[in-house]
Every structure is written in C-alpha cells, then in structure tokens.
Amino acid sequence: MKKPSFKSIPKKKQGAKAKKFKSFKWPKEENVSEVCLAGDFNDWSSVPMEKCEDGFQAIIELEPGEYEYKFIVDGEWREDPSAMKFAVNEFGTNNSVVLVD
C-alpha cells in the first residue's frame, strides 16, 4: 500500500494582509466618565473604551494601512494627544492618524 503524501499548508494566501492588534489609549483625567473611539476603520461609529488604571483603552484588530481616528471624551470630539501625525478633516479640524504595519 502506498503511503499518503502530505503537502504543507500555506500559512496565508499570497497577497493576503495579516491583521494586527492596535491599542488606542486616552490618558487618565479628572472628571472624565466616558471615552469612545471612532475612525475610518469603523465608519466613524462610536465604540466605548474600557476604563483602566491609567485612563481608557481599546484594542482593535486592523489590516496594515493608515487610519484616521478621534476620541470622543464625554461627548466632545478630541485628537489623540500622543499621535505623531494628523490630517485635516472636512470640518476644518484635525483627525489623528495611525499607521499599522
């Protein structure tokens, strides 16, 4: 009887982009009760962030690329104070920009 041959299974398809986890943080501030995250990666839908010891945090799985986002702090749209890059939006204010590689 002939032994079956096994082919190695490719880890990912050619050209497929592997998603990566990206952490977004808002620093701890007095009197802030809710922080949400919104960006072009979720059609600007407001997603509540988890409260943690040093502020608020959300971990999002994203494909490699460049994304614009903002935080919504107690109802007020705010830029990420730790962002390294910004892009002017249609309202004349800045969106924060993150690069996922």
N, C-alpha and C positions, 0 to 999 in steps of 0.2 A: 504494500500500500504506500502511496506517495504521501510524503509529509506536506501539510498545508503550508503555503508561503504567506508571510505576513508583511504587509507594506507598512512603513511608518506613516503615522497620521500627521499631516502638517499641523503645526501649532496655530497658524492663522492663514487665511487666504491671501494670495498676493494682492496687494493694494488695499487691504482692509486696515482701517485705523483702529488701534487698540485704545480703548477708553482708559482714562486715568482719573483718580480721585483728586479733587482740588478742594482745599479748605479755605473758607472765607471767614474772617473774624472781624467783629466790631468790638473795640476796647470798652472796658468797664467804665461807666459814667454814673454819677449820682442821678437819681430820679428817672432813669430810663427803664421803662417797664416792658417794652416790646421792640424787637428789631426783626425786620424781614429782609429778604434778599430777592432782587428781581434783575433780570438781564435778558439779553437777546437769546441766551441759551434756553430760556423757558417762556418765550414770548412776552416777557415783562410781567409775568404773573408774580404776585407777592407770595413768597414762601417764608413762613415763620422760622426763625433761627432758634436753636437751643441755647438756653441760658447756661453759662458755665462760670467757673470761678473767676476767670479774668475777662468776662464780658459775654459775648454771644458768638455762636459758631454754627456754620452749616458746612457740610461736606457734600459736594456734588460730583457725580461722575460725568466727565466730559471727554469728547474726542479732541485730539490735538487741534489747536487753532487759536485764534484771537477772539476774545469775547468782551462785550461791553456790559457793564452792570452798575447798579446802585443799591445802597441800603435804604430802607425806609425805617427811620427811627422815630417811634411814637407818632407815626403818620407823616413825618417830614422826610422828603427825598434828600439823601446826603451822599456825597462822594466818599470813597474809601480813603481814610487818612493815610493808609500805608501803600496806596497804589503808586506805581512808578511811572504810569502812563495814563493819559486822559484823552478823550475825544469829545469835541463839541457836538451836542445833540440838536435836534430840531427845535428845541425850546430855548436855545441860546445858553444853556448851562453845560457843565461837563459831566460825562459818564466816565467812570473808572474803567480801565482796560486791563485784562489779564491775559497772559499768554500761557497756553497749556501745550507743552511739547513732549 
